[in-house]
Amino acid sequence: MPVSNQMSAGTNKAAKFVAANPLAPLADPFSGMGDDEKELHKAVSNSVQTRLETAMQELQQKHRDGTNEIDDGERAPTGAAYRELHRRQQFM
């Protein structure tokens, strides 16, 4: 049998695995970042959070007003247009 030039981590199965916590980045998302990167990350996170909150408020308002299913000409059709198409296709 030819000799392998690979470095072995050990002979038992457990030696081949490195103990790693897959949730570690969630516990400390700023590890390995400099101060400037941390500030940028926080600014982007705050911007995203603000946009999400604004979008949720707009959706809630649309549902309160009953305008959540009105088609918008600038975007793809929503539920009402698809229901009408489906109704037409049933009679063909």
N, CA, C and O of each residue as an XYZ file, in Angstrom:
368
protein
N       0.854     -1.175      0.000
C       0.000      0.000      0.000
C       0.896      1.233      0.000
O       1.858      1.292      0.766
N       0.591      2.245     -0.868
C       1.435      3.445     -0.913
C       1.295      4.267      0.370
O       0.255      4.247      1.029
N       2.332      4.965      0.698
C       2.350      5.806      1.894
C       1.644      7.129      1.568
O       1.899      7.735      0.527
N       0.753      7.568      2.469
C       0.019      8.809      2.275
C       0.812      9.973      2.848
O       1.429      9.848      3.906
N       0.796     11.104      2.152
C       1.471     12.301      2.634
C       0.525     13.234      3.380
O       0.904     14.345      3.748
N      -0.703     12.782      3.603
C      -1.669     13.607      4.315
C      -1.352     13.612      5.796
O      -0.903     12.614      6.360
N      -1.596     14.763      6.417
C      -1.385     14.890      7.857
C      -2.615     14.348      8.569
O      -3.740     14.719      8.235
N      -2.419     13.511      9.503
C      -3.523     12.907     10.226
C      -3.802     13.684     11.503
O      -2.883     14.137     12.186
N      -5.077     13.829     11.811
C      -5.470     14.497     13.053
C      -5.525     13.500     14.202
O      -5.742     13.886     15.350
N      -5.336     12.266     13.909
C      -5.402     11.222     14.921
C      -5.967      9.968     14.296
O      -6.373      9.960     13.134
N      -5.988      8.927     15.069
C      -6.442      7.663     14.508
C      -7.883      7.347     14.852
O      -8.505      6.523     14.182
N      -8.421      7.968     15.859
C      -9.814      7.658     16.193
C     -10.762      8.611     15.463
O     -10.348      9.662     14.975
N     -12.029      8.231     15.398
C     -13.010      9.027     14.663
C     -13.210     10.413     15.267
O     -13.379     11.386     14.532
N     -13.194     10.513     16.575
C     -13.436     11.791     17.237
C     -12.339     12.806     16.924
O     -12.602     14.009     16.942
N     -11.132     12.360     16.641
C     -10.030     13.271     16.360
C     -10.219     13.989     15.029
O      -9.570     15.007     14.788
N     -11.078     13.490     14.175
C     -11.286     14.091     12.867
C     -12.253     15.271     12.906
O     -12.372     16.006     11.926
N     -12.932     15.453     14.011
C     -13.917     16.513     14.129
C     -13.416     17.594     15.072
O     -12.831     17.310     16.117
N     -13.653     18.823     14.687
C     -13.279     19.958     15.519
C     -14.540     20.433     16.230
O     -15.582     20.617     15.601
N     -14.443     20.629     17.520
C     -15.591     21.111     18.275
C     -15.844     22.565     17.882
O     -15.002     23.433     18.112
N     -16.991     22.819     17.300
C     -17.341     24.179     16.871
C     -18.792     24.440     17.226
O     -19.642     23.555     17.132
N     -19.054     25.649     17.628
C     -20.412     26.045     17.962
C     -20.994     26.779     16.753
O     -20.560     27.890     16.452
N     -21.969     26.186     16.050
C     -22.506     26.846     14.858
C     -23.288     28.123     15.177
O     -23.535     28.932     14.283
N     -23.675     28.310     16.433
C     -24.425     29.501     16.809
C     -23.531     30.617     17.354
O     -24.034     31.663     17.763
N     -22.233     30.410     17.363
C     -21.313     31.402     17.912
C     -21.418     32.758     17.211
O     -21.369     33.781     17.894
N     -21.560     32.818     15.870
C     -21.695     34.136     15.235
C     -22.950     34.883     15.685
O     -22.961     36.114     15.702
N     -23.991     34.164     16.045
C     -25.199     34.826     16.527
C     -24.997     35.387     17.932
O     -25.536     36.438     18.278
N     -24.223     34.678     18.723
C     -23.980     35.122     20.091
C     -23.092     36.363     20.129
O     -23.275     37.234     20.979
N     -22.132     36.445     19.211
C     -21.235     37.596     19.169
C     -21.008     38.001     17.708
O     -19.979     37.663     17.124
N     -21.970     38.726     17.117
C     -21.849     39.051     15.689
C     -20.734     40.039     15.365
O     -20.371     40.187     14.198
N     -20.183     40.717     16.370
C     -19.158     41.730     16.119
C     -17.739     41.212     16.356
O     -16.784     41.987     16.288
N     -17.588     39.923     16.631
C     -16.241     39.410     16.872
C     -15.415     39.507     15.595
O     -15.908     39.199     14.509
N     -14.200     39.920     15.719
C     -13.309     40.046     14.572
C     -13.479     41.332     13.785
O     -12.792     41.532     12.783
N     -14.379     42.209     14.217
C     -14.577     43.485     13.508
C     -13.856     44.606     14.241
O     -13.729     44.595     15.465
N     -13.393     45.565     13.465
C     -12.814     46.764     14.060
C     -13.930     47.720     14.461
O     -15.101     47.473     14.172
N     -13.563     48.817     15.130
C     -14.565     49.779     15.589
C     -15.348     50.403     14.431
O     -16.561     50.588     14.528
N     -14.648     50.727     13.330
C     -15.332     51.317     12.180
C     -16.335     50.343     11.574
O     -17.447     50.726     11.207
N     -15.929     49.080     11.473
C     -16.830     48.067     10.917
C     -18.042     47.862     11.818
O     -19.155     47.655     11.336
N     -17.819     47.921     13.128
C     -18.929     47.758     14.077
C     -19.939     48.890     13.921
O     -21.148     48.655     13.932
N     -19.445     50.114     13.775
C     -20.327     51.264     13.610
C     -21.113     51.166     12.305
O     -22.311     51.448     12.269
N     -20.426     50.761     11.232
C     -21.095     50.590      9.944
C     -22.161     49.502     10.036
O     -23.272     49.674      9.534
N     -21.828     48.392     10.671
C     -22.773     47.288     10.832
C     -23.998     47.744     11.612
O     -25.126     47.406     11.253
N     -23.786     48.499     12.664
C     -24.906     48.991     13.468
C     -25.770     49.971     12.672
O     -26.996     49.944     12.773
N     -25.128     50.837     11.879
C     -25.883     51.802     11.076
C     -26.739     51.088     10.029
O     -27.902     51.441      9.829
N     -26.165     50.088      9.363
C     -26.918     49.330      8.367
C     -28.055     48.564      9.038
O     -29.170     48.526      8.517
N     -27.781     47.958     10.182
C     -28.817     47.214     10.909
C     -29.966     48.128     11.310
O     -31.133     47.756     11.185
N     -29.643     49.310     11.786
C     -30.690     50.266     12.167
C     -31.503     50.707     10.960
O     -32.722     50.848     11.051
N     -30.839     50.928      9.828
C     -31.538     51.328      8.612
C     -32.493     50.234      8.148
O     -33.637     50.513      7.788
N     -32.027     49.004      8.157
C     -32.870     47.877      7.751
C     -34.054     47.732      8.694
O     -35.183     47.519      8.251
N     -33.801     47.847      9.989
C     -34.876     47.729     10.969
C     -35.924     48.822     10.767
O     -37.123     48.553     10.850
N     -35.487     50.041     10.507
C     -36.406     51.153     10.275
C     -37.253     50.907      9.024
O     -38.458     51.155      9.034
N     -36.632     50.422      7.955
C     -37.370     50.140      6.726
C     -38.398     49.027      6.938
O     -39.520     49.107      6.437
N     -38.008     47.991      7.681
C     -38.941     46.901      7.962
C     -40.135     47.394      8.772
O     -41.277     47.032      8.488
N     -39.873     48.209      9.767
C     -40.964     48.737     10.590
C     -41.900     49.619      9.757
O     -43.119     49.557      9.917
N     -41.328     50.440      8.869
C     -42.143     51.289      8.001
C     -43.001     50.437      7.062
O     -44.186     50.712      6.876
N     -42.404     49.415      6.479
C     -43.151     48.539      5.567
C     -44.285     47.828      6.301
O     -45.384     47.691      5.762
N     -44.027     47.381      7.516
C     -45.068     46.713      8.304
C     -46.202     47.680      8.633
O     -47.373     47.302      8.586
N     -45.867     48.903      8.959
C     -46.902     49.897      9.255
C     -47.754     50.184      8.020
O     -48.970     50.346      8.121
N     -47.105     50.246      6.850
C     -47.846     50.473      5.611
C     -48.777     49.308      5.305
O     -49.917     49.514      4.890
N     -48.294     48.086      5.508
C     -49.139     46.913      5.275
C     -50.322     46.881      6.246
O     -51.448     46.573      5.855
N     -50.057     47.199      7.501
C     -51.141     47.226      8.484
C     -52.182     48.274      8.102
O     -53.382     48.034      8.236
N     -51.734     49.424      7.632
C     -52.667     50.478      7.222
C     -53.490     50.035      6.015
O     -54.691     50.297      5.958
N     -52.854     49.366      5.047
C     -53.578     48.873      3.879
C     -54.655     47.875      4.288
O     -55.763     47.898      3.752
N     -54.333     47.008      5.229
C     -55.322     46.025      5.693
C     -56.446     46.715      6.457
O     -57.609     46.336      6.320
N     -56.114     47.715      7.252
C     -57.156     48.454      7.980
C     -58.093     49.174      7.016
O     -59.305     49.216      7.229
N     -57.517     49.743      5.950
C     -58.314     50.497      4.975
C     -59.021     49.592      3.972
O     -59.909     50.041      3.247
N     -58.636     48.331      3.930
C     -59.232     47.411      2.967
C     -58.668     47.556      1.575
O     -59.276     47.088      0.612
N     -57.515     48.195      1.444
C     -56.916     48.404      0.122
C     -55.787     47.419     -0.159
O     -55.019     47.618     -1.100
N     -55.675     46.377      0.627
C     -54.561     45.443      0.476
C     -54.678     44.579     -0.773
O     -53.685     43.974     -1.177
N     -55.849     44.497     -1.401
C     -55.988     43.658     -2.585
C     -56.229     44.461     -3.853
O     -56.549     43.877     -4.889
N     -56.089     45.744     -3.807
C     -56.243     46.563     -5.010
C     -54.955     46.473     -5.819
O     -53.860     46.654     -5.288
N     -55.103     46.189     -7.114
C     -53.923     46.048     -7.969
C     -53.222     47.376     -8.152
O     -53.855     48.424     -8.287
N     -51.921     47.311     -8.155
C     -51.087     48.483     -8.360
C     -50.518     48.403     -9.778
O     -49.875     47.413    -10.125
N     -50.741     49.415    -10.588
C     -50.287     49.400    -11.968
C     -48.789     49.350    -12.122
O     -48.297     48.948    -13.176
N     -48.054     49.743    -11.117
C     -46.599     49.754    -11.219
C     -45.984     48.422    -10.818
O     -44.794     48.193    -11.031
N     -46.784     47.555    -10.244
C     -46.280     46.252     -9.820
C     -47.138     45.153    -10.432
O     -48.122     45.428    -11.119
N     -46.760     43.923    -10.178
C     -47.528     42.790    -10.691
C     -48.905     42.752    -10.038
O     -49.078     43.264     -8.932
N     -49.884     42.150    -10.709
C     -51.222     42.079    -10.139
C     -51.246     41.238     -8.860
O     -50.433     40.334     -8.666
N     -52.186     41.563     -8.018
C     -52.306     40.834     -6.752
C     -53.523     39.920     -6.790
O     -53.993     39.570     -7.872
N     -54.028     39.537     -5.663
C     -55.069     38.530     -5.524
C     -56.284     38.708     -6.395
O     -56.723     37.735     -7.007
N     -56.853     39.892     -6.487
C     -58.089     40.107     -7.240
C     -57.904     39.770     -8.713
O     -58.783     39.150     -9.312
N     -56.796     40.158     -9.305
C     -56.545     39.876    -10.719
C     -56.392     38.383    -10.958
O     -56.897     37.865    -11.954
N     -55.709     37.687    -10.071
C     -55.528     36.246    -10.220
C     -56.844     35.500    -10.039
O     -57.093     34.519    -10.740
N     -57.687     35.943     -9.117
C     -58.987     35.300     -8.932
C     -59.861     35.478    -10.171
O     -60.566     34.553    -10.574
N     -59.817     36.666    -10.775
C     -60.593     36.921    -11.984
C     -60.097     36.036    -13.125
O     -60.907     35.461    -13.852
N     -58.792     35.917    -13.293
C     -58.223     35.057    -14.330
C     -58.631     33.611    -14.095
O     -59.021     32.919    -15.035
N     -58.547     33.152    -12.869
C     -58.921     31.776    -12.537
C     -60.407     31.539    -12.834
O     -60.772     30.476    -13.335
N     -61.261     32.515    -12.530
C     -62.704     32.395    -12.783
C     -62.955     32.255    -14.296
O     -63.775     31.441    -14.722
N     -62.239     33.056    -15.098
C     -62.399     32.980    -16.556
C     -61.935     31.643    -17.104
O     -62.572     31.073    -17.989
N     -60.819     31.141    -16.574
C     -60.264     29.881    -17.072
C     -61.164     28.700    -16.735
O     -61.135     27.699    -17.451
N     -61.947     28.776    -15.693
C     -62.832     27.678    -15.319
C     -63.950     27.492    -16.342
O     -64.448     26.379    -16.512
N     -64.348     28.559    -17.021
C     -65.433     28.489    -17.980
C     -64.969     28.154    -19.388
O     -65.804     28.050    -20.287
N     -63.701     27.985    -19.610
C     -63.181     27.661    -20.957
C     -63.241     26.183    -21.208
O     -62.849     25.722    -22.280
